[in-house]
């Protein structure tokens, strides 16, 4: 269901008449330890695809952000997610830029996984619950914040490469269970229309 929603959102952003923007595709190390995420519970790579508008003059009160929508799918059955939010581009010369962003995300990972230490469980159920805790993140909330940043290099007028970090967390607003999820990787960006 989440994949259907993200596909619809991306198609809408990409086909808006006269709307310029960017399409992105990247491969990320998944569930890294990065000082704000514990890391190391889930494995595999995260394939992240998304779209991003050009800077929105209509939102000049918040410094003309770009709207982004991304989806991350794990290659080994770990946490998948869909996120949307705003990002701001700061040029670093002619070809480089830094782009921080913030948004909201939903995911299909664990939320409040049951304890293997509850009384009355069979040994098999205890082992099943323990295995799940050892191999799946319990992110504490289905809805999370999605801060991110990227460092980009414009290879041409249409193509860029970005070093990117994506973080998912509820900042302990939904309780103390908050290991966070960090993904770090490289993505290719294709620009369509005019860039602002």
N, C-alpha and C positions, 0 to 999 in steps of 0.2 A: 504494500500500500504506500509506504514512504517513497519507494522508487517511482511510483506513478505520479505522486504529487510533485516530486522534484523534476521529473521529465516535463510535466505541464508548466511548471514555473519557468524552467529554462527555455522552453519553446516560446512562451509568452514574452520573455525578455528579449529573446533573439529575433523575434519577428515583429516587434513593435515598429510601426511605420516610421521611417526616418530616424530611428534610434541607433546610434553608434554604440559600440561596446567591444567586449572581449570574450572569447571562449577559452577555457583553460582545461588542461589535462595533465595530471602529474602522478608520480609514484612517491610514496612516503614511507619512512620507517614508522612503525605503529607502536603505540604505548611506550614511548621513550621516557626515561628518567631525566627531567629537565629543570629541577629545582622547584617547580610548581606542580608537577605530576610525579607520582611514585614510580610508575613504569615497571615493565617486566612481567606483567601478568598475562597479557595476550601477545600473540606472535603473528607472523606473516607481514605482508605489506598492505598499505592502504592505497587504493586507487581512488584519486579524488578528481572529479570533473566539476566544472562550474561555468557560470557566465557572470559578467560584470558590466554594468553600464559605464558610459563615460561620466565625467563629473556633472552633477545635476544642478544647473543654475537655479532651478526652482527651490533648492534647499540652501540658498546662500546664507541663511541665518545660522546654519551649522557648517559653514565653510565648504559648501558644494561637494558633499561626499559622492562616492560611487556606490551604487547598490550591488551587492554580490549575493549569489545563490550557489551553494556548493553541495555536493553529495560525496560521501566517502564510503567505499565498500571494501571490507577486509577480505584478503585472499585466503584466510584460513578459518573462516567462520567466526571471527571476533566481532567487535562492535561496529555496526554500520551507522551512519548518521546523515542527516540533512540539516543544513544551516542557511540562514539568510541574515544579512546585516549591511552595515555601511563601512566603507574604507576611504581613507584620504591619502592622496599621492603627493609626495614631496620630491621634486626633481633634484638630483645630485649631478649637475652638469647636463650635457646633451643626451647621454645614453643611459645613465643610471638613475634609479629612483628607489625611495623607501616608502612602503605603504602599510601603515598599521590599520587595523579594523576591529570592529566589535559587532557581535550579532547574537542571535539566539539559535539554539539547536534542539532537535529531538533525535533520539537514538533507539536502537533495538537491543541494547546491552542490558545487563542486570540492574535491577533496582530493588533494594532491600531483600537480598537473597536470604533464604531461610538458613538458620544456624544448624550445623551438624551436631551441636551439643545439646539440643533440646531433649528432655527426658522422654523415654518411651519409644524412641526410634529403633528400627531394626538396624543391624550392622550394615546391611546392604544400603539402606536409606542414608545412614550416616556417611558411608563412603561416597555415595552419589552426590550428596550435598557438599562434601569436602572437595571432591574433584571439581565441581562447578566453581567453588570459591577459589580454587587454585588456578583455574584456566579462563575464567570470565571476570571482567571488571564489574564491580558493584558501584555504579556511579551515584547512587543515592537519590536521584531524581530523574524522571523521564525528560524534563525540560531543563536545558543547561545554557549558561552563557558561552559564547564562542569568540574569545579574543584571538586575534591572529596578526601576523606581520609577514611581509615579504620584502625581499631585496631583489630588484629587477634590473635586467640589462636588455636594452632595446637592440636586438641584432639587426633589425631592419625597420622600415616604417610599419610593417604588418606583424612581425614576429618578435616576441620577447621570451626570455628565460627568467624564471624567478626561483630563488631560494626561499622556501616558505615554511612557516611554523603555524600550526593550528592547535588550539587548546580548548578542551571542553571541561566545564566545571560549574557547580552551583554556588561556589564561594561560601560554603557552609550555611547558606540561607535555608536549605532544606534538611539540615541536621549535620552531625559530625562525620557521617559516612561520605567522604568526598576525596577519593584518591586522585581525581582528575585524569584526563586522557590527553596525552601530547603526541602529535604526529609532526614529523619533520621531513621535508623532502624537496624535490625539484619538479617544477612544472613548466610546460610550454604554454605560451599565451599567443593566441591569434587575434589580432585587432581587425574589426570590420567597421566601416564607416570612418568618420573623422574623429580624431582624438582631441580632447580638450584638457 
